[in-house]
Amino acid sequence: MKSASLILLIIILLFITPLASQESSITHEEAINKEIAHQYPKYYKELGRLLDDFQQELISKGVIKTGTYKQYVQVLSAISKDSTFEIFSDYAIGDTLRQLSKQVNYDHLNIMKAAPMIFFKKNAEIKSVVFNNKASQIYAEKKNLSRSDHAKLFLDVYNEADFQLPTIREQLYRFLDPNTDYILYTYIGKPTSQQ
């Protein structure tokens, strides 16, 4: 009987150990990108190509000189100081990505189920959640979220390593693209019985 209990304990530890190591070794954002690459390799490859194409559009229009993190920080800093800072582009990244999603039947909910946030609880806070929480706080205080506020959020929450991830680049490019209606969904508060 004792050997059966010992074997059961070893089996449980074998299943828990990979989860614990995943929790401490990668961020939630990295896990999401890995899961997209695993479940939707065609989408992930094409996403990278489309993001690179949009970056080239930004370079050709003089928005940035190179695709370095420093260049994006400069653009976001300019927008954070002046909501009317204009960006010119003929490339609608949002429409292009929407078409790609339809072509390959990309389902973001499958990705979220495969990389649940609970495994990353002890890791550094999940940056997409931090981003959303800060956006909600700004909205609660100001009753709106300006383009400048949005740019400041990108600068406050994400770092250089984050901007290398396709999903973060996608968010950034949708925000920068003047041809895409970028919608930020935020948690504003709990509904009351009066709503």
N, C-alpha and C positions, 0 to 999 in steps of 0.2 A: 504494500500500500504506500509506503514511504517513497519508493522509487517512482511510482506513478505520479505522485504529487510533485516530486522533483522534476520529472520530465515535463509535466504541465507548466511548472514555473519557468523552466528553460524555454519552452515554446513561447510563453507570454513575453518573456524578456527579448526573445528574438524579434517579435513583432513590434515591441515598443521601442527598441533601440534605433531602428531606422527613422522612426518618426521623431524621436528626440534629436537625432543628429541633423535631420532636415530642418528642424526648428531653429537650431543654432547656426547652421552653416549658410543658409540663403535667406533672402528677404521674400516677402510675399509677392512683390512685384517680379522678382526673378523667377519664382515658382510659376507664376501666371505665364510668363514668356516661354518658359521651358515646356509647360503643358500645351500651349498653342503650337509650338514647334513639333511636339510629339503627336498631338491629335489631328492637327491640320497643317501638315508640312508644306503643302502647296500654298495655302493661304499665308503662312509665315514667310515663306520665301518671296512671294509676290508682294507682301506687305513691306518687306525690307526694300525691294526694288522701287515701289511706289513712293516710299518715304525718301529714298535717295533722289528720285526724280523731283520731288517737291523741293528738297534742299537745293538742287541745281537750279530750280526756278527762282528760289529766293536769292541765290548767288547771281543769276543772270539779270535779275531786276534790281540788284544793288542793295537789297535789304541786309545781306551779310556778305562778307568777303570770302570767308571760308566756312566750313561746317563745324568749327570748333565750339566747344562749350562757352568759351569766352565771348564769342560772337553772339550767341543766343542770349547770354547774360546782358550784353550791351543793348540788344533789341528789347528784351523784357524790361530792363531798367528805364529805357526811353519811354516805353508804354506806361510803366508804373508812374512816371512823372507827368505824362501827358496822354490822356485817353484818346485824343484825336490823332496820335501818331499814325501816319498812313503807311500801309504796306500794299504794294501793287503786285498782282499775280494774275495770270491767265489760267492757272491750274487749280481746279476745284478739287482739293484733296478729299473732302468729305463725300462728294458724289462718287468719286473714283473708288474709294474704300467701300462705300455702300454697294456698288456694283460687284466688287470683288467678293464681298461677303455672300451675296446672292449666288454668284457663280459656283462657289465651293461649298455652299450650305454651311457656312461658319455659324456656330451657335455659342455665343459667349457664356450662356448659362452652363453649358457642359464644362467649360473651362473653370468656372467658379466652383462647381461641384467637385472637380478633380483636385483643386488646390484650396481646400477650405481654410478660412482665416484662423480657425482654432489652433492649427499647428504652429502658428507664428506668434501666438499670444505673448510668449516670453521674449521673443526677438524684439528688435527695435520696433517701435510702433509701425503699423501698416500705414505707409505714406498716403495711399489713396484715402484712407479713413481720416488721417490727420488733415489732408487737404480739404476734404468735405466738411469736417468739423470746424475748421477755421473759416471756411466760406459761410457756413451757417451762422457763426458768431458775428461775422461782418454784416451779414444780411439782417440779423436780429437787431444790431445796433443802428445801421443806416437805413434799413428798409429797402436796400438795393445792393447790388454787387456790380460795381463799375468795371470797365475794362482795365483800368489802372489797378484796382484791387485784385483782379484776377491775375494780372502779370506779377504783382507782388507775391501772391500765393505760390506761383511757380518758383519764384526765387527763394522764398522762405522754406518751402517744403522739400523740393528736389535738389539733388546735388549732381555733380558731373557724372558719376557712375549711373545714376538714375536716367539721365538724358541719353545714355547709350542703349537703353532698352527700347525696343520698337513700340511697346504700348505707351510708354511715356512720351516718346517722340511723336507718336500719333496724336496724343492729347495736345501737345505743344503746337503741332502743325495745324490742327483743326482750329485752335485758338488764334493762331497767326493768320490763317487764310481768310482774306476778305470775301471770298466767294462761297464760304461755307458757314451755315448758321450753326455755330457751336453752342450747344446747350449744356450747361452745367446743372446737373441735378443735385440739389442739396437737401439735407434734412433741416427743416425750418423749426420744427417743434412738434410736440404731441398734439394730436387732434383733441378737441374738447367736445363736450356734448352739444355745444352751441354751433359747431361747424357742420 
